[in-house]
Amino acid sequence: MDTVGEFLRQWRQRRRLSQLDLAIAADVSARHVSLVETGKSNPSAEIVLRLADQLDVPLRERNRLLLAAGYAPRYAERPLEGDALSAARAAVERVLRAHEPYPAVVFDRRWNIVLTNRALDPFLADVPGDLLRPPVNMVRLALDPRGLAPLVVNLADVRAMFRTRVTRQLSTAPDAELTALYEELLAPVPDEPGYPIESEVVIPMIIRFGGRELRLFSTITTFGTPLDITLDDVAIESYYPADAETAAYFTGSAAPGGAGGPGAPRP
């Protein structure tokens, strides 16, 4: 079993910091960092959390550090639909509704869809029910030939975007399930074609739908300074029209409604 010192050393090396770099950032001595990493000193819970904060360790991994040091976990993991997170869920639902008529998706650290807004529904109308059975994985839904892949004109670029983001996640916080997802769907393909992007400000996702080509780009929203593991894990991806024709399509076909249900988009 890894000790707290070994865990901290792994995180420090993952962040490409020397012991001195970490010590200065955390306002402790480099000697103390060395003693903790080698197991010659047992750090207090406060020191563990201070070092974890400087190393940008995710909350669930901070609990592991605390347990390895002999302390109780500090961070709870409560369901987003539960009473404790009702205010946070209401805020997420407001964001989803406010973004209509454009699509928005809430997903967790493994890209499983948590909530959607109604603007996504038309694109899912022909997706087989088994792909929409919870938990719906956003990467798999987008790249599966039975999912949204047939609609995506620049599928290679969308796959490359997912590859970059998942690679960045894994470099930040390794995860066995996310690694398996990468190996299944995102491993590089030789001579994979790409979309010419010389004139683009951002790489769009181009969808052929309803006899039109819709061009979308997205932004990511996360909770600031969360103290709950669930909130630390979730993100909202909001899609915007990249040209006037795409904007006209969505504003012309807007339908009233609220946020999608938990676990999966409505079929």
C-alpha positions as a Markdown table, in Angstrom:
| # | Residue | x | y | z |
|---|---|---|---|---|
| 1 | Met | 0.0 | 0.0 | 0.0 |
| 2 | Asp | 1.3 | 3.4 | -1.0 |
| 3 | Thr | 2.2 | 5.8 | 1.9 |
| 4 | Val | 1.1 | 9.4 | 2.0 |
| 5 | Gly | 4.7 | 10.3 | 1.2 |
| 6 | Glu | 4.7 | 8.1 | -1.9 |
| 7 | Phe | 1.4 | 9.6 | -3.0 |
| 8 | Leu | 2.7 | 13.1 | -2.6 |
| 9 | Arg | 5.9 | 12.3 | -4.5 |
| 10 | Gln | 3.8 | 10.9 | -7.4 |
| 11 | Trp | 1.7 | 14.0 | -7.5 |
| 12 | Arg | 4.7 | 16.3 | -7.3 |
| 13 | Gln | 6.4 | 14.5 | -10.2 |
| 14 | Arg | 3.2 | 14.6 | -12.2 |
| 15 | Arg | 3.2 | 18.3 | -11.8 |
| 16 | Arg | 6.9 | 18.5 | -12.7 |
| 17 | Leu | 7.8 | 20.3 | -9.5 |
| 18 | Ser | 11.0 | 19.9 | -7.4 |
| 19 | Gln | 10.7 | 19.4 | -3.7 |
| 20 | Leu | 12.0 | 23.0 | -3.3 |
| 21 | Asp | 9.3 | 24.3 | -5.8 |
| 22 | Leu | 6.6 | 22.6 | -3.7 |
| 23 | Ala | 8.0 | 23.7 | -0.4 |
| 24 | Ile | 8.2 | 27.4 | -1.5 |
| 25 | Ala | 4.6 | 27.3 | -2.9 |
| 26 | Ala | 3.2 | 25.6 | 0.3 |
| 27 | Asp | 5.3 | 27.7 | 2.7 |
| 28 | Val | 7.1 | 24.8 | 4.3 |
| 29 | Ser | 10.7 | 23.8 | 4.3 |
| 30 | Ala | 12.2 | 21.6 | 1.5 |
| 31 | Arg | 13.6 | 19.4 | 4.2 |
| 32 | His | 10.1 | 18.8 | 5.6 |
| 33 | Val | 8.8 | 17.8 | 2.1 |
| 34 | Ser | 11.7 | 15.4 | 1.8 |
| 35 | Leu | 11.0 | 13.8 | 5.2 |
| 36 | Val | 7.3 | 13.4 | 4.4 |
| 37 | Glu | 8.0 | 11.8 | 1.0 |
| 38 | Thr | 10.5 | 9.4 | 2.5 |
| 39 | Gly | 8.2 | 8.4 | 5.4 |
| 40 | Lys | 10.5 | 9.9 | 8.0 |
| 41 | Ser | 7.9 | 12.4 | 9.1 |
| 42 | Asn | 4.2 | 12.0 | 9.5 |
| 43 | Pro | 2.5 | 15.2 | 8.2 |
| 44 | Ser | -0.5 | 16.8 | 9.9 |
| 45 | Ala | -3.8 | 16.9 | 8.1 |
| 46 | Glu | -3.3 | 20.6 | 7.5 |
| 47 | Ile | 0.1 | 20.0 | 5.8 |
| 48 | Val | -1.3 | 17.2 | 3.7 |
| 49 | Leu | -4.1 | 19.5 | 2.5 |
| 50 | Arg | -1.8 | 22.5 | 2.0 |
| 51 | Leu | 0.5 | 20.4 | -0.2 |
| 52 | Ala | -2.4 | 18.9 | -2.1 |
| 53 | Asp | -3.8 | 22.3 | -2.8 |
| 54 | Gln | -0.5 | 23.5 | -4.3 |
| 55 | Leu | -0.3 | 20.3 | -6.3 |
| 56 | Asp | -3.9 | 20.8 | -7.6 |
| 57 | Val | -4.9 | 17.3 | -6.4 |
| 58 | Pro | -8.6 | 16.5 | -7.1 |
| 59 | Leu | -10.8 | 16.3 | -4.0 |
| 60 | Arg | -11.4 | 12.5 | -4.2 |
| 61 | Glu | -7.6 | 12.0 | -4.3 |
| 62 | Arg | -7.2 | 14.4 | -1.4 |
| 63 | Asn | -9.3 | 12.0 | 0.6 |
| 64 | Arg | -6.9 | 9.2 | -0.4 |
| 65 | Leu | -4.0 | 11.3 | 0.8 |
| 66 | Leu | -5.7 | 11.9 | 4.1 |
| 67 | Leu | -6.5 | 8.3 | 4.6 |
| 68 | Ala | -2.9 | 7.3 | 3.8 |
| 69 | Ala | -1.7 | 9.7 | 6.4 |
| 70 | Gly | -4.1 | 8.2 | 9.0 |
| 71 | Tyr | -6.8 | 10.9 | 8.9 |
| 72 | Ala | -10.5 | 10.9 | 8.1 |
| 73 | Pro | -11.6 | 12.1 | 4.7 |
| 74 | Arg | -12.7 | 15.7 | 4.5 |
| 75 | Tyr | -14.7 | 15.8 | 1.3 |
| 76 | Ala | -18.1 | 14.3 | 0.9 |
| 77 | Glu | -19.5 | 12.9 | -2.4 |
| 78 | Arg | -23.3 | 13.5 | -2.5 |
| 79 | Pro | -25.6 | 13.0 | -5.4 |
| 80 | Leu | -26.4 | 16.0 | -7.5 |
| 81 | Glu | -30.1 | 15.3 | -7.2 |
| 82 | Gly | -30.0 | 15.1 | -3.4 |
| 83 | Asp | -31.1 | 17.7 | -0.9 |
| 84 | Ala | -27.5 | 18.7 | 0.1 |
| 85 | Leu | -26.7 | 19.8 | -3.5 |
| 86 | Ser | -30.1 | 21.2 | -4.4 |
| 87 | Ala | -28.9 | 24.8 | -4.7 |
| 88 | Ala | -26.0 | 23.7 | -7.0 |
| 89 | Arg | -28.3 | 21.5 | -9.1 |
| 90 | Ala | -30.8 | 24.4 | -9.4 |
| 91 | Ala | -27.9 | 26.6 | -10.6 |
| 92 | Val | -26.9 | 24.1 | -13.2 |
| 93 | Glu | -30.4 | 23.8 | -14.5 |
| 94 | Arg | -30.7 | 27.6 | -14.7 |
| 95 | Val | -27.5 | 27.6 | -16.9 |
| 96 | Leu | -29.0 | 24.9 | -19.1 |
| 97 | Arg | -32.3 | 26.6 | -19.6 |
| 98 | Ala | -30.7 | 30.0 | -20.1 |
| 99 | His | -28.5 | 28.6 | -22.9 |
| 100 | Glu | -31.5 | 27.4 | -25.0 |
| 101 | Pro | -32.1 | 27.4 | -27.9 |
| 102 | Tyr | -28.5 | 26.2 | -28.1 |
| 103 | Pro | -27.4 | 22.8 | -26.8 |
| 104 | Ala | -25.7 | 22.3 | -23.5 |
| 105 | Val | -24.6 | 19.1 | -21.7 |
| 106 | Val | -23.5 | 18.4 | -18.1 |
| 107 | Phe | -21.0 | 15.6 | -17.7 |
| 108 | Asp | -18.8 | 14.0 | -15.0 |
| 109 | Arg | -15.1 | 13.3 | -14.9 |
| 110 | Arg | -15.5 | 10.1 | -17.0 |
| 111 | Trp | -17.6 | 12.0 | -19.6 |
| 112 | Asn | -20.9 | 10.4 | -18.5 |
| 113 | Ile | -23.8 | 12.7 | -19.2 |
| 114 | Val | -25.6 | 14.0 | -16.1 |
| 115 | Leu | -28.0 | 16.5 | -17.5 |
| 116 | Thr | -28.9 | 18.1 | -20.9 |
| 117 | Asn | -31.2 | 20.8 | -22.1 |
| 118 | Arg | -33.9 | 20.3 | -24.6 |
| 119 | Ala | -32.0 | 21.8 | -27.5 |
| 120 | Leu | -30.0 | 18.5 | -27.8 |
| 121 | Asp | -33.2 | 16.3 | -28.2 |
| 122 | Pro | -33.6 | 16.6 | -32.0 |
| 123 | Phe | -30.1 | 15.3 | -32.6 |
| 124 | Leu | -30.8 | 12.2 | -30.5 |
| 125 | Ala | -34.1 | 11.3 | -32.1 |
| 126 | Asp | -32.6 | 8.5 | -34.3 |
| 127 | Val | -30.1 | 7.2 | -31.8 |
| 128 | Pro | -30.8 | 3.6 | -30.7 |
| 129 | Gly | -32.3 | 3.3 | -27.2 |
| 130 | Asp | -29.4 | 1.2 | -25.9 |
| 131 | Leu | -26.9 | 4.0 | -26.5 |
| 132 | Leu | -29.2 | 6.3 | -24.4 |
| 133 | Arg | -29.5 | 4.0 | -21.5 |
| 134 | Pro | -27.8 | 5.5 | -18.4 |
| 135 | Pro | -25.0 | 6.1 | -17.9 |
| 136 | Val | -24.7 | 7.7 | -21.4 |
| 137 | Asn | -21.0 | 8.4 | -22.2 |
| 138 | Met | -20.6 | 11.6 | -24.1 |
| 139 | Val | -17.5 | 10.4 | -26.0 |
| 140 | Arg | -19.0 | 7.1 | -27.0 |
| 141 | Leu | -22.3 | 8.8 | -28.0 |
| 142 | Ala | -20.4 | 11.2 | -30.2 |
| 143 | Leu | -18.1 | 8.7 | -31.9 |
| 144 | Asp | -20.3 | 5.6 | -32.2 |
| 145 | Pro | -21.4 | 4.8 | -35.8 |
| 146 | Arg | -24.9 | 4.3 | -34.4 |
| 147 | Gly | -24.8 | 7.5 | -32.4 |
| 148 | Leu | -24.0 | 11.0 | -33.5 |
| 149 | Ala | -20.9 | 10.1 | -35.6 |
| 150 | Pro | -22.9 | 9.9 | -38.9 |
| 151 | Leu | -24.0 | 13.5 | -38.4 |
| 152 | Val | -20.5 | 14.9 | -37.8 |
| 153 | Val | -18.8 | 16.1 | -40.9 |
| 154 | Asn | -15.4 | 16.6 | -39.3 |
| 155 | Leu | -15.4 | 13.5 | -37.2 |
| 156 | Ala | -11.6 | 13.2 | -37.2 |
| 157 | Asp | -11.3 | 16.7 | -35.7 |
| 158 | Val | -13.9 | 16.0 | -33.0 |
| 159 | Arg | -12.1 | 12.7 | -32.1 |
| 160 | Ala | -8.8 | 14.7 | -31.9 |
| 161 | Met | -10.5 | 17.2 | -29.6 |
| 162 | Phe | -11.7 | 14.5 | -27.3 |
| 163 | Arg | -8.3 | 12.8 | -27.5 |
| 164 | Thr | -6.6 | 16.1 | -26.4 |
| 165 | Arg | -9.0 | 16.7 | -23.5 |
| 166 | Val | -8.9 | 13.2 | -22.2 |
| 167 | Thr | -5.1 | 13.0 | -22.5 |
| 168 | Arg | -4.9 | 16.3 | -20.5 |
| 169 | Gln | -7.3 | 14.8 | -17.9 |
| 170 | Leu | -5.2 | 11.6 | -17.5 |
| 171 | Ser | -2.0 | 13.6 | -17.1 |
| 172 | Thr | -3.7 | 15.6 | -14.4 |
| 173 | Ala | -5.4 | 12.7 | -12.6 |
| 174 | Pro | -4.9 | 9.1 | -13.8 |
| 175 | Asp | -8.1 | 7.0 | -13.9 |
| 176 | Ala | -8.4 | 3.4 | -15.0 |
| 177 | Glu | -11.9 | 3.8 | -16.6 |
| 178 | Leu | -10.9 | 6.9 | -18.5 |
| 179 | Thr | -7.8 | 5.1 | -19.7 |
| 180 | Ala | -9.9 | 2.3 | -21.0 |
| 181 | Leu | -12.2 | 4.8 | -22.8 |
| 182 | Tyr | -9.2 | 6.4 | -24.4 |
| 183 | Glu | -7.8 | 3.1 | -25.6 |
| 184 | Glu | -11.2 | 2.0 | -26.9 |
| 185 | Leu | -12.2 | 5.2 | -28.8 |
| 186 | Leu | -9.4 | 7.7 | -28.9 |
| 187 | Ala | -6.2 | 6.0 | -29.7 |
| 188 | Pro | -4.5 | 7.7 | -32.7 |
| 189 | Val | -5.3 | 6.3 | -36.1 |
| 190 | Pro | -2.6 | 6.4 | -38.8 |
| 191 | Asp | -3.2 | 8.9 | -41.6 |
| 192 | Glu | -6.4 | 10.1 | -40.0 |
| 193 | Pro | -7.7 | 13.0 | -42.2 |
| 194 | Gly | -8.3 | 16.4 | -40.7 |
| 195 | Tyr | -10.3 | 19.5 | -41.4 |
| 196 | Pro | -8.5 | 22.5 | -42.9 |
| 197 | Ile | -8.5 | 25.1 | -40.0 |
| 198 | Glu | -6.3 | 27.8 | -41.3 |
| 199 | Ser | -9.1 | 30.3 | -41.4 |
| 200 | Glu | -10.8 | 29.2 | -38.2 |
| 201 | Val | -10.7 | 31.1 | -34.8 |
| 202 | Val | -11.6 | 27.9 | -33.0 |
| 203 | Ile | -12.1 | 24.4 | -34.4 |
| 204 | Pro | -15.8 | 24.0 | -35.0 |
| 205 | Met | -17.9 | 20.8 | -34.8 |
| 206 | Ile | -19.7 | 20.6 | -38.1 |
| 207 | Ile | -23.0 | 18.6 | -38.0 |
| 208 | Arg | -25.0 | 17.8 | -41.1 |
| 209 | Phe | -28.6 | 17.9 | -39.9 |
| 210 | Gly | -32.0 | 18.7 | -41.4 |
| 211 | Gly | -30.4 | 19.4 | -44.8 |
| 212 | Arg | -28.0 | 21.9 | -43.4 |
| 213 | Glu | -24.4 | 22.0 | -42.1 |
| 214 | Leu | -24.4 | 23.4 | -38.6 |
| 215 | Arg | -21.1 | 24.8 | -37.2 |
| 216 | Leu | -20.7 | 24.9 | -33.4 |
| 217 | Phe | -18.0 | 25.7 | -30.9 |
| 218 | Ser | -18.2 | 25.1 | -27.2 |
| 219 | Thr | -17.1 | 26.5 | -23.8 |
| 220 | Ile | -16.6 | 24.7 | -20.5 |
| 221 | Thr | -18.0 | 25.8 | -17.2 |
| 222 | Thr | -17.0 | 24.4 | -13.8 |
| 223 | Phe | -17.7 | 25.2 | -10.2 |
| 224 | Gly | -15.3 | 27.5 | -8.5 |
| 225 | Thr | -13.6 | 26.2 | -5.3 |
| 226 | Pro | -16.0 | 23.2 | -4.8 |
| 227 | Leu | -15.9 | 21.3 | -1.5 |
| 228 | Asp | -17.9 | 18.4 | -2.7 |
| 229 | Ile | -16.5 | 15.6 | -4.9 |
| 230 | Thr | -19.5 | 15.6 | -7.2 |
| 231 | Leu | -19.2 | 19.3 | -7.9 |
| 232 | Asp | -15.5 | 19.0 | -8.3 |
| 233 | Asp | -16.1 | 16.4 | -11.0 |
| 234 | Val | -18.9 | 17.9 | -13.2 |
| 235 | Ala | -18.6 | 20.4 | -16.0 |
| 236 | Ile | -21.1 | 22.1 | -18.3 |
| 237 | Glu | -20.3 | 22.2 | -22.0 |
| 238 | Ser | -22.3 | 24.9 | -23.8 |
| 239 | Tyr | -22.4 | 25.0 | -27.6 |
| 240 | Tyr | -22.6 | 28.2 | -29.6 |
| 241 | Pro | -23.3 | 28.9 | -33.3 |
| 242 | Ala | -20.1 | 29.6 | -35.2 |
| 243 | Asp | -21.9 | 31.4 | -38.1 |
| 244 | Ala | -25.1 | 33.3 | -38.8 |
| 245 | Glu | -26.7 | 30.3 | -40.6 |
| 246 | Thr | -26.3 | 28.1 | -37.6 |
| 247 | Ala | -27.7 | 30.7 | -35.3 |
| 248 | Ala | -30.7 | 31.2 | -37.6 |
| 249 | Tyr | -31.3 | 27.4 | -37.5 |
| 250 | Phe | -31.5 | 27.2 | -33.7 |
| 251 | Thr | -33.4 | 30.5 | -33.2 |
| 252 | Gly | -35.9 | 29.5 | -35.9 |
| 253 | Ser | -36.5 | 26.0 | -34.4 |
| 254 | Ala | -36.4 | 26.9 | -30.7 |
| 255 | Ala | -38.9 | 25.2 | -28.5 |
| 256 | Pro | -39.8 | 26.0 | -24.9 |
| 257 | Gly | -38.7 | 23.7 | -22.1 |
| 258 | Gly | -36.3 | 23.2 | -19.3 |
| 259 | Ala | -33.4 | 21.0 | -18.4 |
| 260 | Gly | -33.1 | 17.4 | -19.2 |
| 261 | Gly | -33.5 | 14.6 | -16.7 |
| 262 | Pro | -30.7 | 13.0 | -14.7 |
| 263 | Gly | -28.4 | 10.4 | -16.1 |
| 264 | Ala | -29.2 | 10.7 | -19.8 |
| 265 | Pro | -30.7 | 12.9 | -22.4 |
| 266 | Arg | -34.3 | 12.2 | -23.1 |
| 267 | Pro | -34.7 | 10.1 | -26.2 |
